[in-house]
C-alpha cells in the first residue's frame, strides 16, 4: 500500500494522534477484565465493599477516559482520511489532465471516472477504518491473548493456540479476495460505461426504438457485476463463521479447563472470568473481521487501479499543470510540415504519409478529402495532441516537438469536429477560451462568429444558461458558439475541424469574411468548394497522402479530382435551385 503511505505521510501527525488515542482506548479496554477480576476475588468473594467501591470507581473513570479517547481518535482519523482523499483525488485528476491522447486512449472514460470517485473513496474509507478499527482488531486479539497469559498462563495458552490457525486462514483469504475485488471494480467500469453511453445517446436510442435492447445490455453488465460481487463476498463472508468457530472452540476449552483449575485451587473464579472476558473480546473483534477483510481487499484492488493511472507515462507534449508559466516570444503562425508521417498508437496503419507543405502567417489553408483521408489527424498534430512518427513540424521555424507545449497551445484556437459545450451561461462558455476576456471582447468574438444577434435574442442574452452539452441550441448555433470560444483567444493559429458544416452558405460566407480580417493562420477542414475558393492554400488528401496542393485556380487546372468535386457541387447547387423554383 505504498500509495496510501505516500499521500498520508503529509498528515502523519493526525494519523499518529488517531492511533495514540485508539491505543489509550484499547489499553483501558484491555485493563477492564483485570479490574473486574479484582472486584470479584478481592471484593465480592471477601465481602469487602471498600475494595468494590475502589476498583469500581477506577473502572468507571477508565471508561470515561476510553470514551474521550475514542472520540478524539475518530476526529483525527476523519481529518487524516478526508485530507488524504482530497490530495489523492486532486493529484489523480491532475495526472489525467496531463495525458496525451495516446495515453488517454489506454483507459476508458468510465474507468477513469470510477477510479477518480469510487476507488479514491474506497481508499479514503480504508484509511479511516485502518486508523480507527482495522489496527484495533489485531491489537485487541493480541492484547487479549497477552493479558489472558498474564492473568493465568495455562488458561491463556488455550486461547493463544488459536492465533496461528487464524493467521493462516486470514492470509489465504486476503490473497484470494483482493483478486476477486479487482474484478468487481472492472465490472463497475463496464456498468458506468453503459450508463454513460445511454445518457449521452438517449435521443438516438429513442429515435431508433432501442430502449429494450439497451435495457437488456445494461442488465447483462449489471448481472456480471452482481456475480463478481457475490463471488468475492461469498469468500469473505464464509470465513467469518469459520473464524468464529475457531475462537469459540478456544472459549469452550477455557471453560472446560477452567472448571478443572478452579476445583484444584490452581485458578480463582475471578481469573477464569477474566480469561473468558478476554476470549469474548476476541470474538467481538473477530465478528468484524469479514467486513474488514472485504474492505481491505477492495482497497488493495483500488490502490492497484489508481497506481496504474499514476504510473502511466504522460508521453511527449503532456502538460503537468495548468498553472505552468508560459515563456518565450509570441507565435506568429508560420507552419511547415516536412515529410510528416503518422499512425495512431497501437496501430500499424499509416494515417498520414510523407506530408509536406508550408504556410505563412495570416494565410488560410483549406483541407479537403474523403472521409478517412487524414484531415483531422493532420490538424491534431499542430497542437501536439499526437506526435508524428517521422518528419518534422515547424512553428515559426522552430521544431514543435522542442517547443514549450503551453506556449504552443495558448497560441492556438481549436474548434473540434465534435461540438463540446460546458454547463454554465453563454458568456461563460465563450470566456472558457480566454478567462481574462472582457465583456467587449466576448461580444466581439461572438459577432465575428455570427452568433451575437442570436445570443441577444435569447431571454437572458449572454447570461442564458445552457442545458447539458448545449441541448437548448441548434447544431448551427452550437458550432458558432464554439467558434466564438476559439476566436476570443485571439489565436495566432486557428483550427476549424469541419466546424462550418451546419452553417448555411450566407452565414458561412460572412464568417469567412470576418476570419479574413484577422491576422491568424487558419486551417479549415471542409467539404465545400465555396469555402476553398478564397483560400491561400488548398490541401487535397486521399488515403493519408497529399495528392494536390495550391490555390483554387491552380487545382482547377492541375487536379482532376478537385475539378470533379467542383463540378459535382455545382450540379447539386443547380438542381437545388431548379427544385425550389
Secondary structure in CASP SS format (residue, H / E / C, confidence):
PFRMAT SS
TARGET T0000
AUTHOR 0000-0000-0000
METHOD secondary structure of the structure
MODEL  1
X C 1.00
X H 1.00
X H 1.00
X H 1.00
X H 1.00
X H 1.00
X H 1.00
X H 1.00
X H 1.00
X H 1.00
X H 1.00
X H 1.00
X H 1.00
X H 1.00
X H 1.00
X H 1.00
X H 1.00
X H 1.00
X H 1.00
X H 1.00
X H 1.00
X H 1.00
X H 1.00
X H 1.00
X H 1.00
X H 1.00
X H 1.00
X H 1.00
X H 1.00
X H 1.00
X H 1.00
X H 1.00
X H 1.00
X H 1.00
X H 1.00
X H 1.00
X H 1.00
X H 1.00
X H 1.00
X H 1.00
X H 1.00
X H 1.00
X H 1.00
X H 1.00
X C 1.00
X C 1.00
X C 1.00
X C 1.00
X H 1.00
X H 1.00
X H 1.00
X H 1.00
X H 1.00
X H 1.00
X H 1.00
X H 1.00
X H 1.00
X H 1.00
X H 1.00
X H 1.00
X H 1.00
X H 1.00
X H 1.00
X H 1.00
X H 1.00
X H 1.00
X H 1.00
X H 1.00
X H 1.00
X H 1.00
X H 1.00
X H 1.00
X H 1.00
X H 1.00
X H 1.00
X H 1.00
X H 1.00
X H 1.00
X H 1.00
X H 1.00
X H 1.00
X H 1.00
X H 1.00
X H 1.00
X H 1.00
X H 1.00
X H 1.00
X H 1.00
X H 1.00
X H 1.00
X H 1.00
X H 1.00
X H 1.00
X H 1.00
X H 1.00
X H 1.00
X H 1.00
X C 1.00
X C 1.00
X C 1.00
X H 1.00
X H 1.00
X H 1.00
X H 1.00
X C 1.00
X C 1.00
X C 1.00
X C 1.00
X H 1.00
X H 1.00
X H 1.00
X H 1.00
X H 1.00
X H 1.00
X H 1.00
X H 1.00
X H 1.00
X H 1.00
X H 1.00
X H 1.00
X H 1.00
X H 1.00
X H 1.00
X H 1.00
X H 1.00
X H 1.00
X H 1.00
X H 1.00
X H 1.00
X H 1.00
X H 1.00
X H 1.00
X H 1.00
X H 1.00
X H 1.00
X H 1.00
X H 1.00
X H 1.00
X H 1.00
X H 1.00
X H 1.00
X H 1.00
X H 1.00
X H 1.00
X H 1.00
X H 1.00
X H 1.00
X H 1.00
X H 1.00
X H 1.00
X H 1.00
X C 1.00
X H 1.00
X H 1.00
X H 1.00
X H 1.00
X H 1.00
X H 1.00
X H 1.00
X H 1.00
X C 1.00
X H 1.00
X H 1.00
X H 1.00
X H 1.00
X H 1.00
X H 1.00
X H 1.00
X H 1.00
X H 1.00
X H 1.00
X H 1.00
X H 1.00
X H 1.00
X H 1.00
X H 1.00
X H 1.00
X H 1.00
X H 1.00
X H 1.00
X H 1.00
X H 1.00
X H 1.00
X H 1.00
X H 1.00
X H 1.00
X H 1.00
X H 1.00
X H 1.00
X H 1.00
X H 1.00
X H 1.00
X H 1.00
X H 1.00
X H 1.00
X H 1.00
X H 1.00
X H 1.00
X H 1.00
X H 1.00
X C 1.00
X H 1.00
X H 1.00
X H 1.00
X H 1.00
X H 1.00
X H 1.00
X C 1.00
X C 1.00
X C 1.00
X H 1.00
X H 1.00
X H 1.00
X H 1.00
X H 1.00
X H 1.00
X H 1.00
X H 1.00
X H 1.00
X H 1.00
X H 1.00
X H 1.00
X H 1.00
X H 1.00
X H 1.00
X H 1.00
X H 1.00
X H 1.00
X H 1.00
X H 1.00
X H 1.00
X H 1.00
X H 1.00
X H 1.00
X H 1.00
X H 1.00
X H 1.00
X H 1.00
X H 1.00
X H 1.00
X H 1.00
X H 1.00
X H 1.00
X H 1.00
X H 1.00
X H 1.00
X H 1.00
X H 1.00
X H 1.00
X H 1.00
X H 1.00
X H 1.00
X H 1.00
X H 1.00
X H 1.00
X H 1.00
X H 1.00
X H 1.00
X H 1.00
X H 1.00
X H 1.00
X H 1.00
X H 1.00
X C 1.00
X C 1.00
X C 1.00
X C 1.00
X C 1.00
X H 1.00
X H 1.00
X H 1.00
X H 1.00
X H 1.00
X H 1.00
X H 1.00
X H 1.00
X H 1.00
X H 1.00
X H 1.00
X H 1.00
X H 1.00
X H 1.00
X H 1.00
X H 1.00
X H 1.00
X H 1.00
X H 1.00
X C 1.00
X H 1.00
X H 1.00
X H 1.00
X H 1.00
X H 1.00
X H 1.00
X H 1.00
X H 1.00
X H 1.00
X H 1.00
X H 1.00
X H 1.00
X H 1.00
X H 1.00
X H 1.00
X H 1.00
X H 1.00
X H 1.00
X H 1.00
X H 1.00
X H 1.00
X H 1.00
X C 1.00
X C 1.00
X C 1.00
X C 1.00
X C 1.00
X C 1.00
X C 1.00
X C 1.00
X C 1.00
X C 1.00
X C 1.00
X C 1.00
X C 1.00
X C 1.00
X C 1.00
X C 1.00
X C 1.00
X C 1.00
X C 1.00
X C 1.00
X C 1.00
X C 1.00
X C 1.00
X C 1.00
X E 1.00
X E 1.00
X E 1.00
X E 1.00
X E 1.00
X E 1.00
X E 1.00
X E 1.00
X C 1.00
X C 1.00
X C 1.00
X C 1.00
X C 1.00
X C 1.00
X C 1.00
X C 1.00
X C 1.00
X E 1.00
X E 1.00
X E 1.00
X E 1.00
X E 1.00
X E 1.00
X E 1.00
X E 1.00
X C 1.00
X C 1.00
X C 1.00
X C 1.00
X E 1.00
X E 1.00
X E 1.00
X E 1.00
X E 1.00
X E 1.00
X C 1.00
X C 1.00
X C 1.00
X C 1.00
X C 1.00
X H 1.00
X H 1.00
X H 1.00
X H 1.00
X H 1.00
X H 1.00
X C 1.00
X C 1.00
X C 1.00
X C 1.00
X C 1.00
X C 1.00
X C 1.00
X C 1.00
X C 1.00
X E 1.00
X E 1.00
X E 1.00
X E 1.00
X E 1.00
X E 1.00
X C 1.00
X C 1.00
X E 1.00
X E 1.00
X H 1.00
X H 1.00
X H 1.00
X C 1.00
X C 1.00
X H 1.00
X H 1.00
X H 1.00
X H 1.00
X H 1.00
X C 1.00
X C 1.00
X E 1.00
X E 1.00
X E 1.00
X E 1.00
X C 1.00
X C 1.00
X C 1.00
X C 1.00
X C 1.00
X C 1.00
X C 1.00
X C 1.00
X E 1.00
X E 1.00
X H 1.00
X H 1.00
X H 1.00
X H 1.00
X H 1.00
X H 1.00
X C 1.00
X C 1.00
X C 1.00
X C 1.00
X C 1.00
X C 1.00
X C 1.00
X H 1.00
X H 1.00
X H 1.00
X H 1.00
X H 1.00
X H 1.00
X H 1.00
X H 1.00
X H 1.00
X H 1.00
X C 1.00
X C 1.00
X C 1.00
X H 1.00
X H 1.00
X H 1.00
X H 1.00
X H 1.00
X C 1.00
X C 1.00
X C 1.00
X C 1.00
X H 1.00
X H 1.00
X H 1.00
X C 1.00
X E 1.00
X E 1.00
X C 1.00
X H 1.00
X H 1.00
X H 1.00
X C 1.00
X C 1.00
X C 1.00
X C 1.00
X H 1.00
X H 1.00
X H 1.00
X H 1.00
X H 1.00
X H 1.00
X H 1.00
X H 1.00
X H 1.00
X H 1.00
X H 1.00
X H 1.00
X H 1.00
X C 1.00
X C 1.00
X C 1.00
X C 1.00
X C 1.00
X E 1.00
X E 1.00
X E 1.00
X E 1.00
X E 1.00
X C 1.00
X C 1.00
X C 1.00
X C 1.00
X C 1.00
X C 1.00
X C 1.00
X H 1.00
X H 1.00
X H 1.00
X H 1.00
X H 1.00
X H 1.00
X H 1.00
X H 1.00
X H 1.00
X H 1.00
X H 1.00
X H 1.00
X H 1.00
X C 1.00
X C 1.00
X C 1.00
X E 1.00
X E 1.00
X E 1.00
X E 1.00
X E 1.00
X C 1.00
X C 1.00
X C 1.00
X H 1.00
X H 1.00
X H 1.00
X H 1.00
X C 1.00
X C 1.00
X C 1.00
X C 1.00
X E 1.00
X E 1.00
X E 1.00
X E 1.00
X E 1.00
X E 1.00
X C 1.00
X C 1.00
X E 1.00
X E 1.00
X E 1.00
X E 1.00
X E 1.00
X E 1.00
X C 1.00
X H 1.00
X H 1.00
X H 1.00
X H 1.00
X H 1.00
X H 1.00
X H 1.00
X C 1.00
X H 1.00
X H 1.00
X H 1.00
X H 1.00
X H 1.00
X H 1.00
X H 1.00
X H 1.00
X H 1.00
X H 1.00
X H 1.00
X H 1.00
X H 1.00
X H 1.00
X H 1.00
X H 1.00
X H 1.00
X H 1.00
X H 1.00
X H 1.00
X H 1.00
X C 1.00
END
